[in-house]
């Protein structure tokens, strides 16, 4: 049996002002696991070796502090979309790879990254959250779960609100399962609308270290809370200050 490869990243305090902490390497499953556990994620850019980032500040969402807009809550209660987990991971990651990212020059989800995340999915660590309508996949997102942290990677939607319903439903399930943190990486208005905030990198890394001690929840996942129940729970939290006790 060949010796296990040792994966080394420099201290994140060495990151550039843009958050770059390392250059090169491959986004295979072992490297991805080592990176995420250290608060580092890959982001390919065209014309340069693979870049690895640990930005400061970091954009994060505490599931217990999340909120859902009333308009989205109404959409979830209408039952327009069914939401499933881990039934169409390859389709979701391909949908995300085809999605343009306005104002960003990264080539984003390359073939090598698809292979790496697919390997993690086969290990039960990477997950797809899927919005379905009429038997057709119309949106969703994927990410990695380690301990009590969900590291969100990308989302796509072929119909309005599809990915939002999927994400809100995921949040309700993460609360049910006791997840402490969602890593959103870098600021977007979309995720800010759910309550994600920028925090200093040191604070994020301390929270990450604590959350990684939680028991793993390997896949394939089966969601315990559907969109309508998630909407009702978020509405109830607005009124009572509580949501989905474990």
N, C-alpha and C positions, 0 to 999 in steps of 0.2 A: 504494500500500500504506500503510495507516495506521501512524503511529509506534507502536513497542512501548510498552505501558503500563509505567510504573515503579512497582514495588511497594515500599512503605516500611514497615518495622516499627521501633519504637524499640528501643534496646538492652535485652536481656533483664534486665539488672541493674535496670531500672526497674519490673519486675513488682511487683504488689501482694503482700502476705503470702500471699494465696490463689493466687498464680501468674498472675494476669491481667496480660497485657502490652499488649493492644489490644482495642478495642471497635468493632464494625461491619465493614463490607465484606462481600464475598461469597466463599464457598468454591469459587471457580472453579479450574480446573486450574493456571493460572499462579500464583495467590495461594497455593494449597496447596503447590506446589513451593518457592516462596520461603520459606514458613513453615517447612516441615519441614527445609529446609537450614539454618535458623537455630535449630533446636531448639524450634519453636513449633507448636502444634496447635490446631485449632478444637474448641470444645465448646459447642454451642447450649444456652441456657437459656430457658425459656418466659418471655415478657413483657419481654425485653430484647434489644437488638441482639446479633449474634453476638459471643461472647467468644473470645479467643485466649489460650492459656495457655503458660507455660513454668515449671512448678513447681520448687520447691527444697525438698526433694531430688527427684531424678528416679529412677524405678523402671526398672531396666535388667537385661538378661540377656546375658551373654557366651555365645554358643553353645557354645564349647569347654568352658565350666564348667557347662553344664546337666546335670541328672540327671533320671532317670525312675523313678518309684516301681515297685517290683517288681510290684505288682498291675496297674498300667497296662501294664507290659512284657508280662505274661502275656496281657492283652487284645489287645495288638498282635500277638503271636505266634499267637494263635488265628485271626486273619484275619477277625474279625467285620466289619470295615469295610475297604473299599477307599478309598484316598486319591488324589485327583487334584488338579491345579492348573489354574486358568484355563479351566475348561470350563463354569462356571455362575456367573460373577461376579454378574450381576443377581440371581439367586436367593439367593446368599449374603448380599449386602448387604441385601436385603429381609428375609431371615431374621433378620439382626442387628438391623434396625430394629424388628422386632416383638418383640424380646426385652425383657422388663422388666429394669430395673437397680435392684435393691433398695437403698434408702437414698440414691439419687441423684435429684435433681430436674430433671436435664437432659432436654429433649425428644429429645436425642441425635441420631439420624440423620434429618435433615429431607430434604425433597425436593431442596432446593438442594445439600445435601451429597451425596446420592446422585448428582445430576448431575455434581458436581465430581469425585468419585472414579471414576465411570464414564468420564468423559473421560480421566482418568489411566490407567485400565485400557486404554482404546483406544490410548493412547500407549505401552503396554507397561510402565508404572510401577507401577500398582496391581494386586494379585494376590489371587486367591481360592484358598484351600486347602480342599478339600472332602472330607467323609467320606460315603461312599456305602454303602448296604446294600440288596441286592436290587433294584438299579436305581433306588433312591430316595435323594435328597439328605437326609441325616439330621443334618447338622451341618457346621461349618466356621468359617473365619475369613477376614478380609481385612486387607490393609495395603498399605503403599507401600515400594518398594525404591529407594533412592538410593545409588549407590556400594556400599559394603560394609555398609550399614545396612538392616535391615528394621524399619519403623515399624508395629507392630501396632495395629490400630484396634478391632476388635470381633470377638466370636465368638458362636456360638449352637449349641445342641444340641437335637435332638428325641428322641434316645435317649441313655441314660447313656454317658459316656466318648467320645462321638463327636467332640466338639471337642478333647478331650484327645489322642486318637489323631492327629487332624489336626495339632495343634500339635507334638507330639513328632516326627512324621514330617517336618514342616517344619524343625524344628531340625536333624535329621540331614542334611537336604539343604543347609541353610545352612552347616553345618560342611564338607560336601563341597565347596561352592562358595567357601569362604574368607570368608564374612561375619564381620565382627568384632563386631557389636552388634545386639541387638534392643531397640528402645525400647518399653517397656511402659507408659510415661507415669506412672501412679499406682498405688500399692500395691494388690494383691489377694492374698488367701490362695492362690487358685488358681495364679497365676503364681509366687508365692513357692515353691510346692511343686516347681517346675521349677528353682529356683535363682536367680530374679530377686532383686535387692537394691536398696535405696535408696542413691544416691550423691549427693554435693553437685552442684548444677547446674554449677558451674565444671568439675568433673571430667567430667561428662557432655559438656559442650560441647567440651572438649579432645579427648575420644575421638571425638565426632561429626566434628569437623574432620578428624581423621586418617582415619577410616573413609570419609568422602565422597570421598577421593582415589582409592579403589579403582575399578577399571573397573566400569561398569554392567553389569547382567545383565537386559536388556529381555525382556519377555514376548512371546508367551505362554510360560509356563514349562512344562517337562516334568520331573517329579520323577525323579531318578535312584536314589533310595533309597525303598523301600516300607516299610510299617509293620513287617513281620516283620524285615527287614534292619536297620531302625533300632533295634528292640528289642535285637537281637543285638549291635549295635555299642555301644549304651549299656551293656549288661550286660558286654561285653568291657572297656569303659573302667573300669567299677567294679573289675574284676579286674586290669587291666594298666595303667591310667592313660593310654590312648590311644583315639582314636575316629576313624574315617573319614578317613584321610589323603587329601589332594586327589589 
